[in-house]
Amino acid sequence: MSLTVHAIEMTTRADGRIIVFRLTGKLTRDDYEMFVPALESAIEEHGRIRMLVDLVDFHGWTAGALWEDIKFDAKHFNDIERVALVGESRWEKGMAMFCKPFTAAKVRYFNTGRRDEAVRWIEEPD
């Protein structure tokens, strides 16, 4: 499966248990309305899922998108097992720390040059 919406490319790995995002630009509420149903479908099918998030020229969220993100995180607090954030800037690294209180997932940040390490970590068994 592959889905591209505005600033988002979403693909799946490991038969849909791992969701891979490539985020560019600024996320909007409309973006969440497009990809959240796919995430919820993966959670329904697999239980806990993992996410690999590539941040490429990423500029954050609109206020509406941030609210949608908080609602999703609250609803699915225990449904995400691991999140690997791959980025190229200091504030993106800070996102990993910011995310931790909103999820039970293990969250790690990897610099862009360490993307292969992020993939290995997201795919390794517990």
N, C-alpha and C positions, 0 to 999 in steps of 0.2 A: 504494500500500500504506500502511496506517496500523495501528499497534499501540500499545495503551495497557496498561501494566503498572505497578501500584502507583504509584511515583513517576516513571514514565517515559512520555512520549509519543514515538513514533518515526514519522517520515514520511520519504519519499524524494523527491528532486528529480533532474533531469537524467537521467531514465530509470534511476534507482537508483544512480547513481554518487556522489551526494551524500546523506548520511544526516543528517537533522535530528532532534536530540533536544531535548526540553524536560524537564529534570530538576527535580523538587521533592521536598522532604523528605529522607530518608536512604535511600541505595541499599543493598539487601541482596543476599546471594548468590543468592537466588531471582530477583531482577531480572536478574542476569547470565545465569542459566540460560534466561531467556525471550528476551533480545534478542541474545545473542552468536550463536546460530545464524543469525539474520537478517543480522547483520554479515558473518559468514563466507560466507554465500550471496552477498552483494553483492561481496565480495572475489573469490570464485570466478568470478563472472560478469564483473566489470569489471576485475579486476587491482587496481590502486591506487584507493582511494576517498578521499573528503573528508568531513569531519564538521563540522557546525555545532551547537554545544551551547549551548542557552539554559539558564542556571542561574537558577531562580526560587524564592526561599525555599528554597534548597538547603542541606542540613545535613551533607553529606559521605557517608561510607561506613561501614557496619559493618565489623568486622575481616574477616569472611568475604568481603564484597564487595570490599574493598581487595585481598585475596589474588587473587580472580578477575580484577580489573583488571590486576594485575601479570602474571599468567599470560597474559592476552590480549595485553598489550603486548609481552611477550617473544616470543610466537608470531607476532605480526603486526607486528614492528618496522618492516619496510619496506613494509607494505601500505597504510598510511595516508599520503596525500600532504600534506594540510593539515587542521588543526584550528583552528576559530574558536571561542573561548570567549566567551560574552556573559553578563555578570553585573553585579551591583550592589554588590559589597563588596570590600574590600581583600584578604581572604584568597582570594577567587575569582581575583583578579588574580595572586596568588602561585601558584595552581594551574598557570597557564601556564608559569611557570618550573620548577615541580616536574615537570611532564610531559615536558619536553624531553629529559632523558637516557633516557627509556623509549621513545622513538620517533624514527624518522628524519623524521617529518612536520615541516613548518613549523607552529609553534604561535603563535597571536596571541590576545591578550585585547582585548575591546572592552567599554566600558561599555554598559549597557542602552540609553542614548540614541543609541548609534552602531551599533545592530543592522543598519540598512540598509547601512552600510559593511562590516560583517562578511559580509553576504550577497554584496555585490559582490566582496569579496576571495575568498570561498570559491568563487565561480562563475567568476572570471576565468581565462583560459587562462594557462599558464606562459609 
